[in-house]
Amino acid sequence: MARWGRAPGRRGQRYDWPVRVAVISPYSLNYAGGVGQHAEALVRALRARGHDALLMVPVDPDDRWARLLHRGARPLARELPEWVVPLGRTVALPANGALSNLCLTANGVARLSWWLRHGEFDVVHVHEPNAPAVSWFAVEHARAPLVATFHAYSTSRSANWFAANVAGCRRLYRKITRRIAVSEAAAWTARRFYGGRYELIPNGVDLAAGRAARASVTAECAADGSSGGRGHLEVLFLGRADERKGLPVLLRAFEALRRAGVAARLVVAGPDREEVEALSIDDDGIVALGRVDERTKWRLLASADLLVAPALGGESFGMVLTEAFAAGTPVVASDIPGYRDVVTGGARAGDAGAPPGILVPPGDALALAATLRELAHDRQRLAALASSAERAAERYDWQRVAQEVESVYEQAIAAPRTSGLRARVGLAAAETPPPPRPCAVPEPAPATPLDGQRTRRALRRAATALGAAVGVALAWLAVERLGLDSIAAALIKAAPLWVAAAFALMAASLLLRAEAWHSILRSALATVRVRRRDAARATMIGVLMSATLPARLGEPSRALVVARRLGRVRDHLPIVLGTLISQTVLNLAALAALAVVTLSSLDGLRTRPAALVGVVAVPLALVVLIAAFPWLVPRDVAANGGRIAALAALARELVGRVRSGLRVFRRPRLALWASICQTGAWALQLAACYVLLSSLGIHVEEPLAAAAAVLFAVNVTAVLPATPSNIGVFQAACVAVLSAYGVGRADALAYGIILQAVEIGTAFALGLPALVREGMTWRELRVRALHAAPIELPPAPIAVRERPARAES
């Protein structure tokens, strides 16, 4: 760019080109992240073009405090160039589905303040201006024309409303002279919640590093005489173990791919082996490398057949995709707004409209596995995708991106400066003309969900809405009809000693449930030693998961805990899940007994024997259905081919393996002991419910029947939980049941509150120590439980099976 001088500059002088730039990033330089990587690479590109650019960024030393503030994650030690200004330590905070490493210390802000006052910058360029506290301070106190780059994509109305109106970001943004967005998804978020005009400039990529890595790998293959040929599909995942990045989805798809007979290897770079093992069920063919340096990263990208980016959302761009393009590697990515922009933009950049990758529905492990299998059998298509990826990378060359950023700098410096108090406090916009206000712009088109996904999503939303409606109705009932004073008085009446006794009874019931399950496990796994403490620990963890999540994740959670103690998880998990069916059968029998006691105690139902017969027949029908399921699907249906046949065959296989857990009923001694323990657990729970009636001074004619009715109701309503611990629905069930026994609604509601408090307290008191001893975090266990169910690929189409799998050249 030529020398020019229009606006008054430092100390009344005129600006010359090149300029002095302060590039500010709020995220730690020692922890991997796209924003920090972008800011550092931009400074390198600007300095290569002759500008005096400084990078002001938080830096974490490799010590004990850093690991403590980042949940055990160790910072990457590195030497700092002379153009890096360290601002201080960071702390890991959850934000937008990931962990953000932000500097919140006073000394970091003070150091930044000194540089902004004495640095004599021509332009201040702030990345992610909505991130505290470094970016906020830089926007507030910058003395030079201000340029801001927006990276985030978020659809959360509550979080963005709070940032815009309570935290004051909308006022801060009025001080920005020019705004940049790295993608249309990031621009949508900023326009929707903060207003303004945005220049679309994508993240850049180091083409020279990608080409050098590709040339090195090609040369090594030529020296080995392999010509790049490989007998398996090399799949690469590059990123963090955050749930948002979708690694559990990829692990589940890869397991299905291997079970389908496809020779493949998955290389995971970023998460270490412990993190991968905590998220996977079967680690065959998986290589976990942990964090890698830049040179190793480029080598992995160049040697892989394809990169998989299965993120679930929250991605505004996806720099890892453009890095794969630079290395000549195609991508399989989730069809989310940020990734879609890169892949479809790359298709427009390439000739003949060839895409540099394939988009799959987010979170759909089966669709991802099918895509990987198709590419494994079609090396010709894989090579075409790789060629298109090389061409698409040209759009993201750092020299081109830096030139576009220079153009924005020029516009910011040349823009008329707004003066006065209103401009200094952010009440007058620095942009001319004033930027547009926030508006409801159309959201980026979401991925088209499959029919099954749409149905499941609709059911989850309906269940959540139902739970919320019940909770709101119950709150309205408590305030409007009962009165807070009467509810509080009922709660105060509870005798602490009786509540403590109920707590002890609940804890003892869990121990008996664990003993019953241990007997069932011993019967089903006769050749494997099952320790009693493993069954007890798993039971406590399962209760904790059920108490803290709005889903029935407690059952798969405890099955996973036991299966991982028995050896190879995938071999034992179906049988362990089957033992849960055995325990469920015993629970159904107990519920039937409770229902008989409940219905026979109500005057209106004593004369209705048909109702009693129906209650007893339901659990018996479920047992018969489980036992007879394999014969309900004829074998000739599974032999005819097609998707329905594949699903039928899978159902026969899975249910057949689950039925192996019912073997306990073939061993009378163990079955008798399991039945006694499980019945005893229900008896202790019934006693706890009865004790709590006494603690509140609630008098009914048949207190034991009333306690049985409560126990029956809360367990029946827990079948389809809509809220964590079924809060709201639980209390509604107690009020409905006890009202039938003549108990006042205020007393019934207080009873429901105390009973659930005892159950949740028991879950935390016994579950948290068990989870700590298991060596897993709550998040890891939750993610594993969500992705525990295996998936099976249907038979490949004939065209795919017969397509020659040529060696890659």
N, C-alpha and C positions, 0 to 999 in steps of 0.2 A: 504494500500500500504506500502511496506517495506521501511525502511530508505535507502537512496541512496545518492551519491554525486559524480557528474561528472563535472559539470561546476563550475567555480569560482563564489562565491556568494558575500554577503555583506562584504565590507571591506577586500576582499581577502580571506574570509573564504569559506568553502564548504557548499553547501545547505544540509539541513536536511529536513526530512518530519515529521510532517506537515509543511506548509509554511505560510507566511504572504501574504495576497492577498488584493488588492484594487479593489473592484467591483464598477464601475462607470456607473450610469444611467443618461441620459440627461433630463428625464421627472420628473415632480413634484411628490413627494410622497403623496401629499394630494388630487390629482385628479386621478380618476380611469383610469387605462391604463394597457395593457397587458405587456409592456416592464418593467415598474416599478415594477409590481407585480412579474414578473419573476425574476428580479434582487434581490428583497428583499427575496423571497423564496430561491433563490440559496445561498445567504449569510447565511440564517438560516441552510440550509442543510450542507454547508461547515463547519460552526461552530459546528454543531452536530457531524461532523466527525473529529473534533479536530483541524481544521485550524484556524488561526488568521485572520479572514476575516472582512473587513470593507466595509460598503456601503456608497459611496459618491454620494449624490443625492440632487437636489434642494428641498427646503421645503418652503411652503407658509403659513404664519400665517393667521388666520381667522380674517381679518379686511377689512375695506372699500377699501383699495388699491387692495387687492387680488380680490375682486369682480369686481372692475373696470377693471383690467387687464385681466379678464377671462370672459368678456361679461355677468356679473351678476352671474356667477356660484360661489357658495360658496365652499371654500375648506373644506375637511373633517378633523376636528380637531382630533389629535391623539398624544399619548405620544411616544417619540422617544427612542428606545433602545440605550444603551451606544455605540453600534457598528455602529451607523448611524452618518455620518459627514454631517451636513446641509451645502449647498452651496449657498443658497440665493433664491430670489423670481423667479417666472417664469411669462411668458406672453403667452396667448393663440394665436396661429398662425394657419391659415388654411393650411393643408398639406395633400395630398393624399386622399382627400375626408373627412377629419376629422379635429378636432382641436388638435394641439400638444402643450403641455404646456412646453415650453423650457426656460432655464435660459440663459439670454443674458447680465446679469449685470457684471460689472468689479469686484465687490467684490466677486462674486461667483467664477470667474476664478482665482482671487488672492488667495482665500482660497484653491482651488484645487491645485494651483501651490505650495503652501507651503507644502501640504501633499505629493505631488509627489517628492519634493526635500528632505524632512526630514522624510518621512514615512518608509524608508528602506524596501520596499516591494520586495518580491521575484517574484511576478507576478502582472501585471496590467491588469485587465479584463474590457474592454470597451464594453458597449452595445450600439447598433445602432451608429456606428462610423460616419455615415453620417449626424448626427444631430448636428447643431450648438447649443451653442458654447462650451459647456462643453466637449462633446465627441471629437471635433476637437482638443481642447487644450490638452486633455489627450493623444491622439495619438501622437501629435507633441512633447510633452515634457516628455513622460514616460521614466524613466531611467532603468526600469526592463524589462524583456521579456514581450512582449505585445500580449495579446489574445483579439480578438474582436468577438462579436456575432452579426450577421446580422439578423434582424427581419423583415424588410420591403419587401413587394412585390409590385412592380410598373412596369408598362409597358410604362410609359411616356418617350419617347426618349429625348424630349427637356429638361425636368427637370433633368434627369440623366446625359445628356450631359453637362449641365451647371455645375452640382455638380462635375463631373469628371474632366472637363477641365478648367472651369473658377474658381470655388471655390477651386480647387486643391485637391479634394478627392483622385484621382488616385495616386498622389504623396504621400499623407499621408498614404495610404494603403500599400505602400511599406515598411513602418516601422513595420507593423504587423508581428509577428512571426508565429502565428497560427490563422486560421479563422474558425469560427463555423457558421452554418446556422441552424435556427430552423426548416426549412422545405425545401422541394425541390423547392417550389415556391420562397422562400427567396434566396436560392442558385442560382436559375435561374437569378434573378435580378442582383445579385452581379457578377456572371460570365459574364452575357451579357454586362454589362456596365463598370465593373471595373477589370475583370479578377481574377485570383487566384484559389487556391484549398480550398475546404470547407468540414469540418467534419459535418455531419448531426446529430445534437443532439436536440431532441424536447424540448419544454417547459415541465416542470414537473407539477405534481399535488399532492396535499396532500391526499393520500389515507386514512390515519387515520381519517381526518376530514370528508371525505365523508362517510366512513363506520359508524362512530359514529352518524352522522346525520340520516343515513338510519336506524340504530338500534333504535334511539330515536323515529322516526316516527312510526316504526313498533310496538314498545312497547306501544305508545300512542293509536294506532289503536286497539291493543289487549285489552288494558284496557277499551276502549270504547265499545268493543264488535262488532266493525265494520269490523274487519279483512281486513281493507284496501279497502273495497268495497265503491264505490262512484257512484252516479247516473249521473255524468257528466264527460266530458273530461277536465282534468286540464292541461292547456297549460301555459308554462312559457316563458317569454322573459326577458333576462338578458343582459343589455348593455346600451349604451348611446343613446340619441335621434338623433345622427348624421344621416344624410340622407344615408350615406354609410352603416349603420347598417341595413337598410331596414325595420325599424319599420312601416312606412306607408303601405308597402306591406302586412305585417302581419295583420295590422288593417283592411285593405280592405278585405283580405281573411277571417278574423274572422267574419266580418259582413255578408259575403256570407254564411259562415257556420251556423251562427245563423238563417238566413232567410231560410235556407234549413231544419230547424227543428231539428238540432243537439244540444243536451244539452251540452254546453261547457262553460268554464270560462277561461278568459285570465288574467294572473297575469303579470304585467309589473313592473320589478324592475330596477331601475336606473333613468329613467325619472320621474319627478313628475307629478302630475295630470294636471297642467297647460300645460306642454309640450305635454302630451298625448291628451288633449282636442284640442290643436292647430293643431294636425295632424289627428284626427279622425273625422268621420262624425256622427257615432252613437256609443255611449259609453256603450250600454247595455252589461252586462256580463264582463266588463273590470274593473279590479282593479289596480290602479296605486299606487305603494308604495313609489316611490322616491328612493333615495339612501338608501341602507341597509348595515348593518355591516356584518362581515364575518360569524358570527353565524347564522344570519337570512338568509344570502345567501345560506349556506349549507342546512338549513332547507327547504327553498323553492325548491332547487334542488331535495332533497330527497322526498318531498311530491308531486311533479308534475308528471303527467303521461308522459309528454315528454317536451323537451326543443326545441324551434324553434329559429333558427339562420338564418334569411332571408337576410343576408348581400348581397349587390349588387356587391362588389368587393373590391380590395385593402387589403384583409386579407391574411396574410402570414401563419397563423397557426390556430387561434381560440381556445384560452385557455378555453373559456367557454364550449366548446365541451368536453374537457377532464375532466373538473370539473363535468359535467353532468355524464360522464362515471363513475367517482369515486363514485358518489351518486347512481349509478345503474339506471340512467334515460336515456332512448334513446333520440335521437335527430332527428329533421327534419331540414336539413341545405341546403343552396344554393349550387348548383353545381359549385363552383368557386375553383380555384387551391388550395388555402390555406386550405379550408374546406375539399376538396376532399382528400387531403393527410391524414388528420386526420381520416376521416370516412373509407376510403379504407385501411389505415394502421391499423386501429382498427379491420377491418374485417380479416386482415392477422394475427393479434395478437390473435383473438378469435379462438376457436376450430370449426371445421366443416365449416370454412369460413363464419360463420354467421355475418352479418354486425351489427354494433352497432347503425345504424341510416339509414335514407333515404335521398337521395339527390334529390332536385327539381330544375328546371331551375330558375336562378336568376331573380327577378323582375316579375315573373309570379304568380300573386295573385290567378288566377283560378286554376293552378296546385297545389299550396300550399293548397288551400281550399279543393280540391278533395282528396289530401293525408290525411289531417286531418280528413275528414269525413270517409275515409276508415279505419283509425286506431281507430276512435271512435266506429265503428261497429265490430272491430276485436280485442278484448282484448287478445286473444290468441297470435296473432302476436306481440302485444304490449309487452306482457310478455317475448316473445322470444327475442325481441330487447333489453329489459332491462337486461336479463341474459347475452347477448353478450356484452353489454356495461360494465358490471362489469368485465368481462374477459379482455376486451380491455384496461381498465384502468391500468392494471399491467404494460404495456409498458411505461407508463408515470410517474411511481412512482419516487418521488424526490430522493430517495436513489440510484436508478439506474441511474438517470440523473446526479446526483452529481458525481457518480463514473466515468461516461464517461467524464465529465468536468475535473476531476482530471487527467485523462489520457492525455488530451490535455495540461494541465498545465505541466505535466512531460515532454511532448515532447517539449514544448516551452522553459523550463529551460535547457533541455539537448541539444537544438539546438546550433550549433556554432554561436557565436556572430559576426556580421559584424561590423567592425570598420572603422574609417576614416570619412572625411568630406562628402563624397557622401552618406554614410549611415545616417549620422546625419541629412542631409537635405532631405532625402527621394529619392535620385537619384539611390541608390543601394538597392535592395530588402533584407529585413531581412530574408526571407525564403530561405532555401537551399534544393533543387535547386530552381532557380528563378521561381516565379509563372507564369502560362500561362497568356498571354495577353487577353484582352476582345475579345470575338468572338460571332458571331450570332448563339448562341445555339437555338435549337427548343423551341418555347414557349410552356408552359404547355397547354395541349389540352383544349380548351374552352368547356363550356357546349354546347350540341347540341340544338340549338334553335328550337322552334316549327315553323311550316310553317307560321303562322300568324306573329310571332316575326320576322322571317327572312324577310318577305315581308315588314313589317313596318320599319325594320332597313335599308333595301335597299332603300326604298322610302325616309327616312330621309337623308341618305347619298347622294342620287341623288339630293335632294333639296338643301342640303348644298353645294354640288359641283357646282350646277347651280348658286347659289347665289355668290359663290366665283369667278366663271368664269366671271359672269357679272361685279362684282366689279373690277376684274383685267382688263377686257377689257375697262371699263370706265376710270380707272386710266391711262391706256395706251393711250386712246383717248385724255384725258386731257393734258397729257405731250407731246405726239408726234405731235398731230395735232393742238390742240388749243394753247398750250403753257401756262405755269404757269403765265406769266405776264398778258396775256389777261384775264385769269380767275380771278386773283387777282384784276385787274382793274375793272372787272364787279362787284365783291363783294364790292369794295370800293364805287361804285356808289350808293349803296343802301342807301336810306334816312332813318335815324334812326326813325324819327317820323312816317313814313309810316309803318316801321317794327313793331313799338310799337302798331300802330292801328291794324295791322293784328293779333298780339298777343292777343289784347283785344277781337277781333272778334272771334278768336278760343276759348278763354275761355268762352265767352258768348254762343257759340254753344254747348259746353259741358254741360252748365247749362240747356239749352233747351232740350238736349237729356235726361238728368236726369229727367226733368219734364215730358217728354213724357213717359219714362219708368215707372215713378211713377203712371201715369194714367193707364197704362196697368196692373201694379201690383194690383192696387185697383180693377180693373175689374176681374182679375183672382182669387184674394183672397178676395172675398166679405166678408167672415166671420172673417178675420184677419185684424187688424189695421196695415197698412204699413205707416211708417213715411217718409215724404218727404226728410228729411236730411239723412236717411239711403240709400235711392235710389241715392241721390246726391253723398254721400261718396263712395258708391260702384261703381258708374260710374267713378269717378276720379281714384279710385284704379285700375279698369279694364283698363283704358287708360294707366296708368303707367305700368302695367304688359305687355300690348301689345307693349309698346314702348321699353321695356328692354329685351325681350325674343324673340328668333327666333321661335315662335310658337304662335298660337291663344289662349293663356292662359288668355287673358283679359276677355273673356266672362264667362268661368266657375269661374273665380276669383270674378267677381262682383256678380254672382249668389250666391256664397258661402257667401259673406259678408251679403247679404240681408237674406238668408235662416237662418243663425245663429242668426239673430236678431228676427226672427219670432217664435222661440221655437225649437222644435225638427227638426234638419237639414234634416234628411233623409225623413221626411214626406213632407216638403215643397220644397226641392230642385228640384224635377222633374217639379213641376208647375212653379217655378221661371225660370228654364231653358226654359220652354215653352213660357214664356213671352218674352224671347230673340228672339224666332221665330217670335212672333208678330212684334217686332221691326225690325227684319231682313226683313220681308215682306214690311214694310214701306220703309226701305232702298233700297230694290230692286226696288220699284216704283220710288224712287228718282233717282236711277242710270239709270233707263230706260228713265226718263225725261232728264237727263244730256246727255245720249247717243243720244237722238233725236236732242237736241240742237247742239251737237257736229257734228253729221253726216250731219245735214241739212246745217251747215255752211261751209262745204267743197265742193268745186265745183264738185269734182269727184264723190261725193256720192248723190248730190241732185237729180240726175236722176235715182236713184236706190231705189224706194220705198220698194222693197222686203227686203233690208237691215234694213230699219227702222222698218218694221213689225216684222222682226226676233228679233231685239233688245227688242221690247216691249213684244214679246211672251215669251221670256226666263223667266223673273220673274213670269209671269202668270202661266207658266208650273210648276215652282217650288212650287208655292202656291197650285196648284191642287194636285201635288204629295204629299205634306205634309198632306193635308186634306184627301186624299184618301188612304194613305198608309195602314191603318189597313185592308181595304177591298182587298188590293192586295195580302195579305197572307191569304188564306182560312183557316177557323177554322179546317177543317178536316185534313189539313196538320199537324197542331200542335197536333192533337189527335192521330196520328199514332205511336208516340214514336220515340226514337232515338235522336241523337245529333242535326240533322237538325231541327227536330220538336221542340226540346227545344229552339234552337236559334230563330225559327219562333215565338214561344209563347212569348219569352222574347221581341222580336222586337215589337210584337203587344201590349204587356203591356206597354213598355216604350214609344212608339210613341203615344199610346192612352192617357197616362198621360201628355206627352208633348203637345198634342193637346188641353189640358185643358187651356193652356196658351193663346190660340187664342180666348178666350171668349170675349176679348175686342171688337171684331167686332160685338158681339151680343148686346152691350150696346152703342147705337149711340152717346150719349153725351160724354162719356169718349173716345170713338173711334175718334170722331171728334177732341176733344182737343189734344189727342195723335198725331193725324195726323198733326194738325196745328203746334204743338211744334216740331215734328220731321222734318217737311218741313222747318220750320223756322231755325232749326239748320243747315240744308243743305244750306239754303240761306246765313246764316252767314259765313259758310265755303267758299261758292262761292265768297262772298264779300272779304274775307281775301285773296283768291287767286288773285282776281282782284286788290286789293290794292297793293299786292306785285309786280304785273306787273308794276304798276305805280312807285313803289319805285325804281325799277331798270331802269326806263326810257325806258322800252320795248314798242314799238309802233307796233300794228298790226291793221288791218282793222276792225276786230271784236273782241275786247279785252274780252268782256263778254263770247263769245263762246270759245275763247282760254282758259279762266279760267275754264269754264265748262269742256272742254276737259281734262285739267290737273287734275281736281278733279275726273273725271271719271276714268282716266288712273291709278292714284295712288291707288284708292280704288279697282279697279279690280285686279291689280297686288298684292295687299295685301292679297288676298284670300289664296294664298299659300306662306307664308313668308319663306324665306330661311336664312335671317340674322335678328338680332335685328333691329326692326323698318324698315326692308326691305332696309337697307342702301345699296346703289349701284343700286338695282332694282328700287328704288324710283326715283333716279336721271336719270336713263336710260329712265324711262317712261316720265319724264318731257322733256328730250332732244328729244325723238322721237315725242312727241305730238307737242311741240312748233316749231320744225323744219318744220312740215307740215304747220305751219302758217307763215313761212318765218323768224323765229327768228334765229339768229346766235347760233351756238352750244355753244360757250363760255358763252353767255348771258343765254341760256337755262340751262346750267349746273349750273351757279351761282344761277339762279332762283330756281332750284331743291334743292341746298344746303341750301339756306335761308328758303325756304318753310318747309323743313324737320326740320331745326333748330327751327323754330317757333312751329311746332307741338310737337317736343320732349320737348322744353322748357315749353310749356303749360302743358304737361303731368307731368313733374316733379314739376312745380310750384303748381299745384292743387292736384296731386296724393300723393306726399310725406307727406304733412300735414294730408291728409285723412288717410293714412296708419298709421301714428303716433297716431291719435285719435282713430283708430280702435283697437289699442293695439296689433298689430301683426307685426312681422318682415317680410321683403320681402321674406326671405327664407321659413318661415312657410307658407305664402300664396302661394308661388310657389309650394311647395310640396303638399299642400292640393288641389290645382287646378289640378296637375298632377294625383292625385288619387281620384278625385271627382266622376268619372263615376262609378256607381255601377256595380258589377259583380254578375251573378247568376249561381249557380251550376246546371248543367243538372240533370235530374232524375238519382238516383243511380242505377247501375246495379242490376238486380234481386238477384244475388248471394250475393251482399253486403247488400241489404235490408233484406234478409232472414237470414243472419248470426246472430247467437245469440250474443248479447252484454253482455258477462259474466262480473261479477264483478271481479275486480282485487284482487288477493290474495297476 
